[in-house]
């Protein structure tokens, strides 16, 4: 499912999952490049700038452009498919970091599932309305034909 305009909750969950899934800047950069973030923007990441500050700038910029909103949706779907977190291994507090990342990804996955179900139920509702309208028109035409 592609979400055209990501709801604020989806943006927040994507941000959190991204922040918690990648510890090293290089690993995060690889993910961002694979998510179609321009290399020129990534190059603006200053050495002393924290991961959170950089992601704040990135997400602010993405939310201002239509294509950026689609990028956030693609990132959300990519992140929701994660089940292992190799960038978080071999750290002193790896277990805690992996648990936090797993929780953030599960929350994102759950929210995406909820959005997908809403879209599906909306499509079903619209299809039922369409069928009812067609049936009503058929009955009206039938009644008009019998009057003539």
ABEGO torsion letter per residue (X at the ends): XBBABBBAAAAAAAAAAAAAABABAAAAAAAAAAAGBBAAAAAABBAABBAAAAAAAAAAAAAABAAAAAAAAAAAAAAAABABBAAABGBAAAAAAAAAAAAAAAAAAAAAAAAAAAAAAAAAAAAAAAAAAAAAAAAAAAAAAAAX
